Amino acid sequence: MKWKYYIKDKIYAVLLFSFLFIFLFLFLLAFKTDMIVIVIISIFFILLFLLLLLIDFYRKKFFYDTLLSYLEQLDKKYLVLEMLSKPNFYEGNLLYETLYEINKSMIENLKQYEIQMNDFKEYVEMWIHEVKIPISSFVLMEHNHKNIFHKKSLEQMRRIEDYVEQILYYVRSENAHKDYLITTVSLSKVISVIALKYKDDLLENKIDFIVDMNEIEVLTDSKWLEFIMSQILANSIKYKDEKKSSYIKINVEEQREKVVLTIEDNGIGIPLSDISKVFDKSFTGHNGRIKTKSTGMGLFIAKNLCHKLGHKIDIDSKKCEYTKVSITFLKNNYYEVLK
């Protein structure tokens, strides 16, 4: 709050005081008051007026400067009222009460919105679990009666299953703290589950699946990690290079403060212009347009889940040569391990 703007705002009060001062000065002259007395009275009234302005200015300045300072510091501006003390002047009280009512109304509306969103998410999760039952039944029937079902129908059903799973984890990622469970997880077991899940796809596409690792454990949520790796593996299969023998290599390197899991393929690779955007929401890029239809959500959800779990995910690629995705698990006491 600046003095010049404050005086500008008080211009009518200054003009009124000036008018009254001139009137008093002329009044005293009309009654032939001693000039020394007039000067003393004039100085007294000017100083009194300035003192009143200064007192009013500085108590308002303290409140408004504090308000602006808190607003600059806070990421969530709506919490500013929680940090403010109630002012001791009328205009400030009006502003404080107004902010309080606005904040109260916003919280009530947000609460109602949160209830509606939670209801919707619960419904979506319930629907997903219900729809996965007939999908799983269909896949099981195909395996038991391969002579009846066409291979293409199973392929399409697996795509539906993958998309349904994407929706499930996307919804869960918004309320991650309620869903994940950090435990000590064996990476070899997770990789075995993923390999079994994509066994048919690997065989049908003639992709060599190579695993090079020791028995290493990390702190994570096993189900979430399985989903993250599923999205990476699905992309490796989807974007394989038809002109050469394909492979997917999984390597785990244990270092002093971290464990790095790397999934590498020799597929069509990612153009340099797309590398920085592959984790963006709904980004399909060059490959998504020429190779196959893509939602652009798989890697976005994977990165979001990694962030929630405290892991780091990176990608490196060279067009027509390779794509390498790395997941870094830090070794620290950040998690309370549940056994």
Secondary structure as GFF3:
##gff-version 3
##sequence-region A 1 339
A	DSSP	alpha_helix	3	9	.	.	.	ID=ss1
A	DSSP	alpha_helix	11	30	.	.	.	ID=ss2
A	DSSP	alpha_helix	35	73	.	.	.	ID=ss3
A	DSSP	three_ten_helix	77	79	.	.	.	ID=ss4
A	DSSP	alpha_helix	80	83	.	.	.	ID=ss5
A	DSSP	alpha_helix	90	144	.	.	.	ID=ss6
A	DSSP	alpha_helix	151	174	.	.	.	ID=ss7
A	DSSP	three_ten_helix	176	178	.	.	.	ID=ss8
A	DSSP	beta_strand	183	186	.	.	.	ID=ss9
A	DSSP	alpha_helix	187	197	.	.	.	ID=ss10
A	DSSP	alpha_helix	199	204	.	.	.	ID=ss11
A	DSSP	beta_strand	207	212	.	.	.	ID=ss12
A	DSSP	beta_strand	217	220	.	.	.	ID=ss13
A	DSSP	alpha_helix	222	238	.	.	.	ID=ss14
A	DSSP	beta_strand	246	254	.	.	.	ID=ss15
A	DSSP	beta_strand	258	265	.	.	.	ID=ss16
A	DSSP	alpha_helix	272	275	.	.	.	ID=ss17
A	DSSP	alpha_helix	285	290	.	.	.	ID=ss18
A	DSSP	alpha_helix	298	309	.	.	.	ID=ss19
A	DSSP	beta_strand	312	318	.	.	.	ID=ss20
A	DSSP	beta_strand	322	330	.	.	.	ID=ss21
###
